[in-house]
């Protein structure tokens, strides 16, 4: 069910699996939401490094390119318009 990383000791991986088995669906969904927010924050941070002069709105538009792919993001949000 869960793939462990090579640096995780087997007894710790077993403990993690047991803990996840005993967590209810609402808590699992909450954890998933938190992980999703973390991934979005990391992606925005990376985009901010790549496009330091862009507004927050344009960074979100670039994020849409990453998530949806440029063709679909352009259909949904319109093309990226350079602010320079």
Gaussian input, Z-matrix of N, CA and C with variables (Angstrom, degrees):
# hf/3-21g

backbone

0 1
 N
 C     1     B1
 C     2     B2     1     A1
 N     3     B3     2     A2     1     D1
 C     4     B4     3     A3     2     D2
 C     5     B5     4     A4     3     D3
 N     6     B6     5     A5     4     D4
 C     7     B7     6     A6     5     D5
 C     8     B8     7     A7     6     D6
 N     9     B9     8     A8     7     D7
 C    10    B10     9     A9     8     D8
 C    11    B11    10    A10     9     D9
 N    12    B12    11    A11    10    D10
 C    13    B13    12    A12    11    D11
 C    14    B14    13    A13    12    D12
 N    15    B15    14    A14    13    D13
 C    16    B16    15    A15    14    D14
 C    17    B17    16    A16    15    D15
 N    18    B18    17    A17    16    D16
 C    19    B19    18    A18    17    D17
 C    20    B20    19    A19    18    D18
 N    21    B21    20    A20    19    D19
 C    22    B22    21    A21    20    D20
 C    23    B23    22    A22    21    D21
 N    24    B24    23    A23    22    D22
 C    25    B25    24    A24    23    D23
 C    26    B26    25    A25    24    D24
 N    27    B27    26    A26    25    D25
 C    28    B28    27    A27    26    D26
 C    29    B29    28    A28    27    D27
 N    30    B30    29    A29    28    D28
 C    31    B31    30    A30    29    D29
 C    32    B32    31    A31    30    D30
 N    33    B33    32    A32    31    D31
 C    34    B34    33    A33    32    D32
 C    35    B35    34    A34    33    D33
 N    36    B36    35    A35    34    D34
 C    37    B37    36    A36    35    D35
 C    38    B38    37    A37    36    D36
 N    39    B39    38    A38    37    D37
 C    40    B40    39    A39    38    D38
 C    41    B41    40    A40    39    D39
 N    42    B42    41    A41    40    D40
 C    43    B43    42    A42    41    D41
 C    44    B44    43    A43    42    D42
 N    45    B45    44    A44    43    D43
 C    46    B46    45    A45    44    D44
 C    47    B47    46    A46    45    D45
 N    48    B48    47    A47    46    D46
 C    49    B49    48    A48    47    D47
 C    50    B50    49    A49    48    D48
 N    51    B51    50    A50    49    D49
 C    52    B52    51    A51    50    D50
 C    53    B53    52    A52    51    D51
 N    54    B54    53    A53    52    D52
 C    55    B55    54    A54    53    D53
 C    56    B56    55    A55    54    D54
 N    57    B57    56    A56    55    D55
 C    58    B58    57    A57    56    D56
 C    59    B59    58    A58    57    D57
 N    60    B60    59    A59    58    D58
 C    61    B61    60    A60    59    D59
 C    62    B62    61    A61    60    D60
 N    63    B63    62    A62    61    D61
 C    64    B64    63    A63    62    D62
 C    65    B65    64    A64    63    D63
 N    66    B66    65    A65    64    D64
 C    67    B67    66    A66    65    D65
 C    68    B68    67    A67    66    D66
 N    69    B69    68    A68    67    D67
 C    70    B70    69    A69    68    D68
 C    71    B71    70    A70    69    D69
 N    72    B72    71    A71    70    D70
 C    73    B73    72    A72    71    D71
 C    74    B74    73    A73    72    D72
 N    75    B75    74    A74    73    D73
 C    76    B76    75    A75    74    D74
 C    77    B77    76    A76    75    D75
 N    78    B78    77    A77    76    D76
 C    79    B79    78    A78    77    D77
 C    80    B80    79    A79    78    D78
 N    81    B81    80    A80    79    D79
 C    82    B82    81    A81    80    D80
 C    83    B83    82    A82    81    D81
 N    84    B84    83    A83    82    D82
 C    85    B85    84    A84    83    D83
 C    86    B86    85    A85    84    D84
 N    87    B87    86    A86    85    D85
 C    88    B88    87    A87    86    D86
 C    89    B89    88    A88    87    D87
 N    90    B90    89    A89    88    D88
 C    91    B91    90    A90    89    D89
 C    92    B92    91    A91    90    D90
 N    93    B93    92    A92    91    D91
 C    94    B94    93    A93    92    D92
 C    95    B95    94    A94    93    D93
 N    96    B96    95    A95    94    D94
 C    97    B97    96    A96    95    D95
 C    98    B98    97    A97    96    D96
 N    99    B99    98    A98    97    D97
 C   100   B100    99    A99    98    D98
 C   101   B101   100   A100    99    D99
 N   102   B102   101   A101   100   D100
 C   103   B103   102   A102   101   D101
 C   104   B104   103   A103   102   D102
 N   105   B105   104   A104   103   D103
 C   106   B106   105   A105   104   D104
 C   107   B107   106   A106   105   D105
 N   108   B108   107   A107   106   D106
 C   109   B109   108   A108   107   D107
 C   110   B110   109   A109   108   D108
 N   111   B111   110   A110   109   D109
 C   112   B112   111   A111   110   D110
 C   113   B113   112   A112   111   D111
 N   114   B114   113   A113   112   D112
 C   115   B115   114   A114   113   D113
 C   116   B116   115   A115   114   D114
 N   117   B117   116   A116   115   D115
 C   118   B118   117   A117   116   D116
 C   119   B119   118   A118   117   D117
 N   120   B120   119   A119   118   D118
 C   121   B121   120   A120   119   D119
 C   122   B122   121   A121   120   D120
 N   123   B123   122   A122   121   D121
 C   124   B124   123   A123   122   D122
 C   125   B125   124   A124   123   D123
 N   126   B126   125   A125   124   D124
 C   127   B127   126   A126   125   D125
 C   128   B128   127   A127   126   D126
 N   129   B129   128   A128   127   D127
 C   130   B130   129   A129   128   D128
 C   131   B131   130   A130   129   D129
 N   132   B132   131   A131   130   D130
 C   133   B133   132   A132   131   D131
 C   134   B134   133   A133   132   D132
 N   135   B135   134   A134   133   D133
 C   136   B136   135   A135   134   D134
 C   137   B137   136   A136   135   D135
 N   138   B138   137   A137   136   D136
 C   139   B139   138   A138   137   D137
 C   140   B140   139   A139   138   D138
 N   141   B141   140   A140   139   D139
 C   142   B142   141   A141   140   D140
 C   143   B143   142   A142   141   D141
 N   144   B144   143   A143   142   D142
 C   145   B145   144   A144   143   D143
 C   146   B146   145   A145   144   D144
 N   147   B147   146   A146   145   D145
 C   148   B148   147   A147   146   D146
 C   149   B149   148   A148   147   D147
 N   150   B150   149   A149   148   D148
 C   151   B151   150   A150   149   D149
 C   152   B152   151   A151   150   D150
 N   153   B153   152   A152   151   D151
 C   154   B154   153   A153   152   D152
 C   155   B155   154   A154   153   D153
 N   156   B156   155   A155   154   D154
 C   157   B157   156   A156   155   D155
 C   158   B158   157   A157   156   D156
 N   159   B159   158   A158   157   D157
 C   160   B160   159   A159   158   D158
 C   161   B161   160   A160   159   D159
 N   162   B162   161   A161   160   D160
 C   163   B163   162   A162   161   D161
 C   164   B164   163   A163   162   D162
 N   165   B165   164   A164   163   D163
 C   166   B166   165   A165   164   D164
 C   167   B167   166   A166   165   D165
 N   168   B168   167   A167   166   D166
 C   169   B169   168   A168   167   D167
 C   170   B170   169   A169   168   D168
 N   171   B171   170   A170   169   D169
 C   172   B172   171   A171   170   D170
 C   173   B173   172   A172   171   D171
 N   174   B174   173   A173   172   D172
 C   175   B175   174   A174   173   D173
 C   176   B176   175   A175   174   D174
 N   177   B177   176   A176   175   D175
 C   178   B178   177   A177   176   D176
 C   179   B179   178   A178   177   D177
 N   180   B180   179   A179   178   D178
 C   181   B181   180   A180   179   D179
 C   182   B182   181   A181   180   D180
 N   183   B183   182   A182   181   D181
 C   184   B184   183   A183   182   D182
 C   185   B185   184   A184   183   D183
 N   186   B186   185   A185   184   D184
 C   187   B187   186   A186   185   D185
 C   188   B188   187   A187   186   D186
 N   189   B189   188   A188   187   D187
 C   190   B190   189   A189   188   D188
 C   191   B191   190   A190   189   D189
 N   192   B192   191   A191   190   D190
 C   193   B193   192   A192   191   D191
 C   194   B194   193   A193   192   D192
 N   195   B195   194   A194   193   D193
 C   196   B196   195   A195   194   D194
 C   197   B197   196   A196   195   D195
 N   198   B198   197   A197   196   D196
 C   199   B199   198   A198   197   D197
 C   200   B200   199   A199   198   D198
 N   201   B201   200   A200   199   D199
 C   202   B202   201   A201   200   D200
 C   203   B203   202   A202   201   D201
 N   204   B204   203   A203   202   D202
 C   205   B205   204   A204   203   D203
 C   206   B206   205   A205   204   D204
 N   207   B207   206   A206   205   D205
 C   208   B208   207   A207   206   D206
 C   209   B209   208   A208   207   D207
 N   210   B210   209   A209   208   D208
 C   211   B211   210   A210   209   D209
 C   212   B212   211   A211   210   D210
 N   213   B213   212   A212   211   D211
 C   214   B214   213   A213   212   D212
 C   215   B215   214   A214   213   D213
 N   216   B216   215   A215   214   D214
 C   217   B217   216   A216   215   D215
 C   218   B218   217   A217   216   D216
 N   219   B219   218   A218   217   D217
 C   220   B220   219   A219   218   D218
 C   221   B221   220   A220   219   D219
 N   222   B222   221   A221   220   D220
 C   223   B223   222   A222   221   D221
 C   224   B224   223   A223   222   D222
 N   225   B225   224   A224   223   D223
 C   226   B226   225   A225   224   D224
 C   227   B227   226   A226   225   D225
 N   228   B228   227   A227   226   D226
 C   229   B229   228   A228   227   D227
 C   230   B230   229   A229   228   D228
 N   231   B231   230   A230   229   D229
 C   232   B232   231   A231   230   D230
 C   233   B233   232   A232   231   D231
 N   234   B234   233   A233   232   D232
 C   235   B235   234   A234   233   D233
 C   236   B236   235   A235   234   D234
 N   237   B237   236   A236   235   D235
 C   238   B238   237   A237   236   D236
 C   239   B239   238   A238   237   D237
 N   240   B240   239   A239   238   D238
 C   241   B241   240   A240   239   D239
 C   242   B242   241   A241   240   D240
 N   243   B243   242   A242   241   D241
 C   244   B244   243   A243   242   D242
 C   245   B245   244   A244   243   D243
 N   246   B246   245   A245   244   D244
 C   247   B247   246   A246   245   D245
 C   248   B248   247   A247   246   D246
 N   249   B249   248   A248   247   D247
 C   250   B250   249   A249   248   D248
 C   251   B251   250   A250   249   D249

   B1=1.4433
   B2=1.5229
   B3=1.3482
   B4=1.4498
   B5=1.5097
   B6=1.3011
   B7=1.4584
   B8=1.5183
   B9=1.3027
   B10=1.4586
   B11=1.5134
   B12=1.3122
   B13=1.4488
   B14=1.5211
   B15=1.2891
   B16=1.4609
   B17=1.5263
   B18=1.3285
   B19=1.4569
   B20=1.5316
   B21=1.3349
   B22=1.4629
   B23=1.5193
   B24=1.3218
   B25=1.4620
   B26=1.5217
   B27=1.3298
   B28=1.4744
   B29=1.5209
   B30=1.3300
   B31=1.4671
   B32=1.5312
   B33=1.3331
   B34=1.4647
   B35=1.5307
   B36=1.3283
   B37=1.4707
   B38=1.5209
   B39=1.3276
   B40=1.4612
   B41=1.5305
   B42=1.3064
   B43=1.4643
   B44=1.5314
   B45=1.3256
   B46=1.4641
   B47=1.5291
   B48=1.3196
   B49=1.4714
   B50=1.5294
   B51=1.3315
   B52=1.4610
   B53=1.5276
   B54=1.3211
   B55=1.4616
   B56=1.5334
   B57=1.3270
   B58=1.4691
   B59=1.5260
   B60=1.3103
   B61=1.4678
   B62=1.5235
   B63=1.3287
   B64=1.4599
   B65=1.5249
   B66=1.3170
   B67=1.4610
   B68=1.5238
   B69=1.3150
   B70=1.4615
   B71=1.5188
   B72=1.3289
   B73=1.4689
   B74=1.5288
   B75=1.3302
   B76=1.4658
   B77=1.5222
   B78=1.3263
   B79=1.4709
   B80=1.5215
   B81=1.3359
   B82=1.4689
   B83=1.5181
   B84=1.3200
   B85=1.4633
   B86=1.5245
   B87=1.3306
   B88=1.4592
   B89=1.5262
   B90=1.3257
   B91=1.4629
   B92=1.5265
   B93=1.3181
   B94=1.4633
   B95=1.5265
   B96=1.3244
   B97=1.4623
   B98=1.5138
   B99=1.3332
   B100=1.4609
   B101=1.5304
   B102=1.3358
   B103=1.4717
   B104=1.5211
   B105=1.3340
   B106=1.4514
   B107=1.5280
   B108=1.3283
   B109=1.4611
   B110=1.5290
   B111=1.3224
   B112=1.4666
   B113=1.5232
   B114=1.3207
   B115=1.4658
   B116=1.5259
   B117=1.3285
   B118=1.4663
   B119=1.5235
   B120=1.3358
   B121=1.4651
   B122=1.5248
   B123=1.3390
   B124=1.4675
   B125=1.5258
   B126=1.3213
   B127=1.4683
   B128=1.5240
   B129=1.3308
   B130=1.4717
   B131=1.5274
   B132=1.3218
   B133=1.4654
   B134=1.5288
   B135=1.3259
   B136=1.4627
   B137=1.5176
   B138=1.3318
   B139=1.4680
   B140=1.5222
   B141=1.3357
   B142=1.4695
   B143=1.5304
   B144=1.3404
   B145=1.4709
   B146=1.5179
   B147=1.3223
   B148=1.4572
   B149=1.5290
   B150=1.3279
   B151=1.4685
   B152=1.5326
   B153=1.3221
   B154=1.4666
   B155=1.5297
   B156=1.3055
   B157=1.4717
   B158=1.5243
   B159=1.3405
   B160=1.4660
   B161=1.5239
   B162=1.3287
   B163=1.4607
   B164=1.5297
   B165=1.3277
   B166=1.4681
   B167=1.5316
   B168=1.3155
   B169=1.4679
   B170=1.5288
   B171=1.3374
   B172=1.4653
   B173=1.5293
   B174=1.3236
   B175=1.4625
   B176=1.5219
   B177=1.3442
   B178=1.4681
   B179=1.5333
   B180=1.3275
   B181=1.4722
   B182=1.5248
   B183=1.3192
   B184=1.4650
   B185=1.5313
   B186=1.3338
   B187=1.4583
   B188=1.5290
   B189=1.3184
   B190=1.4697
   B191=1.5251
   B192=1.3318
   B193=1.4715
   B194=1.5181
   B195=1.3413
   B196=1.4613
   B197=1.5239
   B198=1.3247
   B199=1.4598
   B200=1.5312
   B201=1.3259
   B202=1.4657
   B203=1.5255
   B204=1.3186
   B205=1.4507
   B206=1.5216
   B207=1.3327
   B208=1.4683
   B209=1.5295
   B210=1.3506
   B211=1.4733
   B212=1.5350
   B213=1.3353
   B214=1.4639
   B215=1.5276
   B216=1.3275
   B217=1.4679
   B218=1.5258
   B219=1.3276
   B220=1.4680
   B221=1.5245
   B222=1.3346
   B223=1.4668
   B224=1.5250
   B225=1.3154
   B226=1.4623
   B227=1.5282
   B228=1.3357
   B229=1.4639
   B230=1.5208
   B231=1.3095
   B232=1.4586
   B233=1.5119
   B234=1.3203
   B235=1.4698
   B236=1.5211
   B237=1.3262
   B238=1.4686
   B239=1.5162
   B240=1.3319
   B241=1.4577
   B242=1.5219
   B243=1.3200
   B244=1.4646
   B245=1.5207
   B246=1.3330
   B247=1.4512
   B248=1.5322
   B249=1.3003
   B250=1.4806
   B251=1.4957
   A1=110.74
   A2=117.06
   A3=121.46
   A4=109.22
   A5=115.90
   A6=120.35
   A7=107.16
   A8=116.39
   A9=119.35
   A10=109.53
   A11=115.02
   A12=120.44
   A13=108.97
   A14=116.52
   A15=120.64
   A16=112.58
   A17=117.30
   A18=118.28
   A19=113.09
   A20=117.46
   A21=121.40
   A22=109.21
   A23=115.86
   A24=119.43
   A25=108.95
   A26=117.83
   A27=121.16
   A28=114.19
   A29=118.23
   A30=119.37
   A31=111.67
   A32=116.73
   A33=120.60
   A34=109.65
   A35=116.63
   A36=120.10
   A37=110.51
   A38=117.22
   A39=121.34
   A40=110.37
   A41=116.78
   A42=121.32
   A43=110.60
   A44=117.10
   A45=120.64
   A46=110.89
   A47=116.67
   A48=119.87
   A49=111.13
   A50=116.52
   A51=120.34
   A52=111.68
   A53=116.91
   A54=119.98
   A55=111.08
   A56=116.80
   A57=120.22
   A58=111.67
   A59=117.83
   A60=120.66
   A61=111.21
   A62=116.84
   A63=121.19
   A64=113.74
   A65=117.34
   A66=121.03
   A67=108.45
   A68=115.89
   A69=120.52
   A70=112.83
   A71=116.57
   A72=121.18
   A73=113.28
   A74=118.12
   A75=120.12
   A76=110.81
   A77=116.80
   A78=120.61
   A79=110.57
   A80=117.15
   A81=120.06
   A82=110.61
   A83=117.00
   A84=120.98
   A85=110.50
   A86=116.52
   A87=120.90
   A88=110.98
   A89=116.89
   A90=121.25
   A91=110.42
   A92=116.54
   A93=120.66
   A94=110.73
   A95=116.86
   A96=120.67
   A97=112.02
   A98=116.54
   A99=120.79
   A100=110.92
   A101=116.31
   A102=119.50
   A103=110.75
   A104=116.74
   A105=120.77
   A106=110.80
   A107=117.25
   A108=120.65
   A109=111.59
   A110=116.85
   A111=120.76
   A112=110.73
   A113=116.88
   A114=120.77
   A115=110.11
   A116=117.51
   A117=120.74
   A118=110.45
   A119=117.31
   A120=120.25
   A121=111.77
   A122=116.68
   A123=119.82
   A124=111.02
   A125=116.98
   A126=120.70
   A127=110.62
   A128=117.65
   A129=121.07
   A130=110.08
   A131=117.26
   A132=120.99
   A133=110.57
   A134=116.62
   A135=119.84
   A136=112.12
   A137=116.46
   A138=120.02
   A139=111.04
   A140=116.72
   A141=120.50
   A142=110.06
   A143=116.88
   A144=120.51
   A145=110.86
   A146=115.34
   A147=120.91
   A148=112.34
   A149=116.53
   A150=122.61
   A151=109.34
   A152=118.30
   A153=120.61
   A154=114.59
   A155=118.50
   A156=121.38
   A157=113.10
   A158=118.18
   A159=121.03
   A160=111.76
   A161=115.51
   A162=121.40
   A163=109.52
   A164=114.81
   A165=119.35
   A166=110.16
   A167=117.05
   A168=120.48
   A169=111.36
   A170=116.54
   A171=119.38
   A172=110.78
   A173=117.28
   A174=119.14
   A175=110.18
   A176=117.30
   A177=120.73
   A178=110.26
   A179=116.98
   A180=120.65
   A181=110.37
   A182=117.52
   A183=121.46
   A184=110.14
   A185=116.17
   A186=120.18
   A187=110.28
   A188=116.77
   A189=120.12
   A190=110.63
   A191=117.21
   A192=120.36
   A193=110.85
   A194=116.01
   A195=119.62
   A196=111.77
   A197=116.61
   A198=120.61
   A199=111.69
   A200=116.02
   A201=120.51
   A202=113.43
   A203=116.51
   A204=121.32
   A205=107.77
   A206=117.35
   A207=120.05
   A208=115.33
   A209=119.80
   A210=117.56
   A211=113.19
   A212=117.08
   A213=119.72
   A214=111.04
   A215=117.58
   A216=120.55
   A217=110.41
   A218=117.42
   A219=120.55
   A220=111.24
   A221=117.58
   A222=120.15
   A223=111.30
   A224=116.93
   A225=121.44
   A226=111.54
   A227=117.04
   A228=121.43
   A229=114.12
   A230=118.24
   A231=121.46
   A232=110.04
   A233=116.38
   A234=119.45
   A235=110.67
   A236=114.52
   A237=120.04
   A238=107.18
   A239=114.56
   A240=120.56
   A241=107.82
   A242=115.54
   A243=119.95
   A244=109.54
   A245=116.71
   A246=121.95
   A247=111.65
   A248=116.77
   A249=120.15
   A250=111.46
   D1=-50.40
   D2=178.98
   D3=-111.08
   D4=135.60
   D5=174.98
   D6=-93.76
   D7=129.53
   D8=179.48
   D9=-95.57
   D10=153.94
   D11=176.63
   D12=-83.52
   D13=155.22
   D14=-175.24
   D15=-63.59
   D16=-21.12
   D17=-179.31
   D18=-92.11
   D19=5.76
   D20=177.79
   D21=-94.31
   D22=123.75
   D23=178.97
   D24=-65.03
   D25=142.98
   D26=-177.49
   D27=-55.15
   D28=-38.62
   D29=-179.32
   D30=-68.75
   D31=-32.20
   D32=176.85
   D33=-72.29
   D34=-41.72
   D35=177.21
   D36=-60.45
   D37=-39.64
   D38=178.03
   D39=-64.61
   D40=-42.76
   D41=177.55
   D42=-61.25
   D43=-43.57
   D44=178.62
   D45=-61.04
   D46=-44.58
   D47=178.98
   D48=-61.01
   D49=-44.37
   D50=179.51
   D51=-63.35
   D52=-41.21
   D53=178.01
   D54=-62.69
   D55=-42.75
   D56=-179.84
   D57=-66.51
   D58=-33.24
   D59=177.82
   D60=-65.38
   D61=-30.31
   D62=-175.51
   D63=-94.00
   D64=-0.32
   D65=178.84
   D66=-86.87
   D67=136.36
   D68=-179.99
   D69=-72.52
   D70=164.64
   D71=-178.32
   D72=-59.86
   D73=-38.78
   D74=-179.41
   D75=-63.64
   D76=-41.51
   D77=179.20
   D78=-67.42
   D79=-40.04
   D80=177.72
   D81=-62.12
   D82=-41.21
   D83=178.92
   D84=-65.26
   D85=-39.96
   D86=176.54
   D87=-62.17
   D88=-43.37
   D89=178.68
   D90=-62.61
   D91=-40.24
   D92=178.43
   D93=-62.78
   D94=-42.59
   D95=177.31
   D96=-61.62
   D97=-41.07
   D98=178.76
   D99=-65.13
   D100=-41.87
   D101=178.02
   D102=-63.88
   D103=-39.84
   D104=179.30
   D105=-62.60
   D106=-43.48
   D107=177.77
   D108=-63.20
   D109=-37.84
   D110=177.90
   D111=-64.14
   D112=-43.21
   D113=179.09
   D114=-62.89
   D115=-42.14
   D116=178.78
   D117=-63.26
   D118=-43.99
   D119=178.47
   D120=-61.53
   D121=-41.32
   D122=178.26
   D123=-65.86
   D124=-40.75
   D125=179.10
   D126=-64.43
   D127=-44.38
   D128=178.26
   D129=-62.43
   D130=-39.66
   D131=178.02
   D132=-61.98
   D133=-44.14
   D134=177.36
   D135=-64.07
   D136=-40.08
   D137=177.85
   D138=-66.35
   D139=-36.58
   D140=178.24
   D141=-63.45
   D142=-34.99
   D143=176.42
   D144=-67.85
   D145=-38.68
   D146=-178.42
   D147=-75.30
   D148=-35.00
   D149=-176.85
   D150=-127.36
   D151=70.57
   D152=-172.50
   D153=-64.55
   D154=-23.32
   D155=-177.07
   D156=-91.17
   D157=-6.80
   D158=-175.05
   D159=-77.57
   D160=149.53
   D161=175.91
   D162=-72.56
   D163=167.04
   D164=177.87
   D165=-60.83
   D166=-38.81
   D167=179.65
   D168=-62.44
   D169=-40.31
   D170=179.25
   D171=-70.91
   D172=-34.07
   D173=175.78
   D174=-63.53
   D175=-39.85
   D176=176.51
   D177=-63.89
   D178=-35.09
   D179=178.06
   D180=-67.12
   D181=-39.89
   D182=175.71
   D183=-65.35
   D184=-36.62
   D185=176.42
   D186=-61.18
   D187=-39.76
   D188=176.95
   D189=-60.14
   D190=-37.81
   D191=175.67
   D192=-59.99
   D193=-42.21
   D194=-179.54
   D195=-66.95
   D196=-41.07
   D197=-175.07
   D198=-78.56
   D199=-47.91
   D200=-173.85
   D201=-93.67
   D202=-20.89
   D203=-170.45
   D204=92.38
   D205=145.03
   D206=-175.88
   D207=-56.00
   D208=-42.98
   D209=-178.28
   D210=-61.60
   D211=-46.34
   D212=-178.91
   D213=-70.62
   D214=-39.20
   D215=177.95
   D216=-61.10
   D217=-39.74
   D218=178.05
   D219=-65.58
   D220=-37.40
   D221=176.84
   D222=-66.06
   D223=-40.86
   D224=-175.72
   D225=-78.39
   D226=-45.83
   D227=-172.37
   D228=-110.57
   D229=-4.50
   D230=-176.02
   D231=87.86
   D232=167.66
   D233=-178.01
   D234=-70.98
   D235=157.25
   D236=175.57
   D237=-74.33
   D238=126.75
   D239=178.87
   D240=-107.72
   D241=121.21
   D242=-178.97
   D243=-65.01
   D244=136.89
   D245=-179.83
   D246=-94.21
   D247=7.63
   D248=-177.16
   D249=-95.44

